[in-house]
Every structure is written in structure tokens, then in C-alpha cells.
Amino acid sequence: MSERDEIRRIVAEILELPLTELDDGASFTEVYFADSLERYRIVLALETFFDLHFPPEALDKIQSVESAERAIRALPAGR
């Protein structure tokens, strides 16, 4: 599975959505009505799965599958 596919899988699981209904550019909060706990769970799941740690300033920027992928790629090598 690609990095994006794994991100999609994690997000869909936490938001309890079928993968087919998940739009990569859609806002977790504005389109899927995710609350702060669900967003926090998404970030934690991404950190766990990809074995990385997002800096605090990146947390508010993770609003969609696309922004999560950008945040992961912006981390230095070795994460």
C-alpha cells in the first residue's frame, strides 16, 4: 500500500467512513464533521503507524488526507 492509501485507511477507520466516500482534499471538520478528539486520534494513529512525531505547529495543519500526507513528507529524514 502507498503512503496515501495508508493515510486514507486510517482516516476512514477513525471517521467510520467507507473508503469510497473519503475525498482526499476534504476537510475532516468541515466536510466530515470530525470533532477535536477524532482529529487527535487521526494524528496519533498516523504517528504510530508511520513511527514519527509531528511538531506541535503541524497539528493544526492536518485537516485532510492531502494535508496529512504533506505534513508527513515535510518531516526530516528519520522523522
C-alpha positions as CSV (number, residue, x, y, z in Angstrom):
1,M,0.0,0.0,0.0
2,S,1.2,3.5,-0.7
3,E,1.6,6.1,2.0
4,R,-1.6,7.9,0.8
5,D,-3.5,4.6,0.9
6,E,-2.4,4.0,4.5
7,I,-3.4,7.6,5.5
8,R,-6.8,7.1,3.8
9,R,-7.3,3.8,5.6
10,I,-6.5,5.3,9.0
11,V,-8.7,8.3,8.4
12,A,-11.6,6.3,7.1
13,E,-11.4,3.9,10.1
14,I,-11.4,6.7,12.7
15,L,-14.2,8.7,11.0
16,E,-16.1,5.4,10.3
17,L,-16.4,6.1,6.6
18,P,-16.2,3.8,3.6
19,L,-13.0,4.5,1.7
20,T,-15.1,5.2,-1.4
21,E,-16.7,8.2,0.4
22,L,-13.4,9.7,1.5
23,D,-12.3,12.7,-0.5
24,D,-8.5,13.3,-0.1
25,G,-8.9,17.1,-0.2
26,A,-12.0,17.4,2.0
27,S,-11.6,18.9,5.5
28,F,-12.1,16.5,8.3
29,T,-14.0,19.0,10.3
30,E,-16.0,20.9,7.6
31,V,-17.0,18.0,5.4
32,Y,-17.0,15.0,7.8
33,F,-17.8,16.9,11.0
34,A,-14.9,15.4,12.9
35,D,-14.5,16.8,16.4
36,S,-11.2,17.6,18.1
37,L,-11.0,14.1,19.6
38,E,-11.3,12.4,16.2
39,R,-8.7,14.8,14.7
40,Y,-6.4,14.0,17.7
41,R,-7.0,10.2,17.2
42,I,-6.1,10.6,13.5
43,V,-2.8,12.4,14.3
44,L,-1.9,9.8,17.0
45,A,-2.7,6.9,14.6
46,L,-0.5,8.5,11.9
47,E,2.3,9.0,14.3
48,T,2.0,5.4,15.5
49,F,1.7,3.8,12.1
50,F,4.4,5.7,10.4
51,D,6.7,5.8,13.5
52,L,7.1,9.6,13.6
53,H,6.3,12.6,15.7
54,F,4.6,15.7,14.3
55,P,5.8,19.1,15.8
56,P,3.1,20.9,17.7
57,E,2.7,23.5,14.9
58,A,1.9,20.8,12.3
59,L,-1.1,19.5,14.3
60,D,-3.5,22.3,13.3
61,K,-2.4,21.9,9.6
62,I,-3.5,18.3,9.4
63,Q,-7.0,18.9,8.1
64,S,-7.4,16.4,5.3
65,V,-5.7,13.3,3.8
66,E,-3.7,15.6,1.5
67,S,-2.5,17.8,4.3
68,A,-1.6,14.8,6.4
69,E,0.5,13.5,3.5
70,R,2.2,16.9,3.1
71,A,2.9,17.0,6.9
72,I,4.5,13.6,6.8
73,R,6.6,14.4,3.8
74,A,7.7,17.7,5.4
75,L,9.4,15.9,8.3
76,P,13.1,15.4,8.1
77,A,14.5,12.0,7.2
78,G,14.4,9.7,10.1
79,R,11.3,11.5,11.3
